[in-house]
Amino acid sequence: MVIEIHMSGPDAERELGSLYAWLQEEPDIRHHSSMSLMSTKTSPSEMGAAFDVIQLVVDSGFQTLSLALAYATWRATRPRRPQVTIERDGAKVTLDDADPDTVQAIVRAIR
């Protein structure tokens, strides 16, 4: 299964890097996924961020709740809170906060 995480808004690229580093520190996520920062830029002539998506390729031991809780914890540490979109197989959830309903929305979208 492939999960992609996108951000938009002020400092989106820096915040994406911050979330990437945060997720790499989470043992359950690190052990059950291959994670990379990627660019969705399609041609060399396009302007855009160097990296604009976190891609997780997860194995069967991956726990969706681990990602949702890691996101919520990371989000609580951020002074600026960019809009985050999590996508799996065409199912998307766009997040502006990290309350318990948001955690449930992540779990539903990824399952």
Secondary structure by P-SEA (a helix, b strand, c coil): cbbbbbbbccaaaaaaaaaaaaaaacaaaaaccbbbbbbcccccccccccccbbbbbccccccaaaaaaaaaaaaaacccccbbbbbcccbbbbbccccaaaaaaaaaaac
